[in-house]
Each structure stands twice: as structure tokens, then as C-alpha cells.
């Protein structure tokens, strides 16, 4: 039923350093730097896509930025922008 697995000993400091390096690499490659193809970061691209799908264009009446920001946060960051 239950199989016994052996536990291995690891150095906590080495593990935390490696996890930090992996996490920072992921943030840098996926979120922090603009894409070469269009010059936008993923967050900026989400905002532009939300504005495009809701038809918020220059020839329409003014829309408050909080409305756009709320729509983006609700669709693309369901757990909040901070998490």
C-alpha cells in the first residue's frame, strides 16, 4: 500500500539560492523585459488587448483608466496584482 521512500539531506541555503535564481530568471525572461517582436511587456500587452476587445479607441468617449485596470486585473490576474 504505502511505499517507503528514502529521505535525502539537502543544504537549505543552497536550495534557497537555487530557487531564488530560478525564480528571478523566470521573472526576467517572462515579465520584466520587453519582447523583441513588439517592444511590450506581457502586462502592457494585456492592457492593450483589453482595450482592443472592449473597443476603447481614440474615436470613442473617454474611459477612466480604473475601468480598464479593473477589467485587466479581473481577467488576467484573478488572485490580485500583488500575488
N, C-alpha and C positions, 0 to 999 in steps of 0.2 A: 504494500500500500504506500507507505511513505519511504522514500529512499533517502538514505543519509548522504549528505554531501559534505565534503571537507571544506572547512573554512580556511581561507588564506589570509595571512597577515599582510597588511599594507601600511605604508607610511602615510599618515594623514596629511602632512604638509605637502608631500609630493602629489598626492591625489587632488588636493585643493588647487595647487598651482596648475596642474594639467587641466582641471575642469575650468579654471579661470581662462586659461589660454584658449581652450576650445570654444568657450562662450564668447570671448571677445573677438575671436576670429569670425564666428558666426554673425555677430552683430555688425562687424566691419564689412563683411562681404555681402550681407543681405539687407542691411538697413542704413548704415551710416554714409556710405559713399554713393554718389550719383551713378546711374547706369551710363555706360559709354554710348549706347544707342540713342538715347533721347535727352540725357542730362538731368533726369529727375530721380529723386529718391523714391522708394516704394510708398512712403507716406504721402508725398506730393502727388504721385500718380493716382493714389486712391481718392484724393480730394478732387483732382481734375476729372476722374471718371464719374464720381458722384455728381459733380456739376453738369457733366455731359448727359448723364442719364436722366437727371431732373430738368434738363433743358434750361439751366441758368446761363444764359448767354448775354452778350453785351446789348442786344436789342430788346431785352425784356426789362420789366421794372426791377428796381433794386431789391436784393435779398440780403438779409443780415447774415454775417459770417457765422454767427452762432447756430443758425439753422443748418447751414452746410456742415459745420463742425459736428453738430449733434447727429446728423444723418450718417456721416462718415464713421463716427465713434460707434453708433448703433450697429452698423453693418459689418465693419471690418475689425473692430476691437470690442467684442461683446463683454469682455471682462474689465473694461476700462482702459484708458490710455496709459495709465501708470504701470499696470501689471505687465 
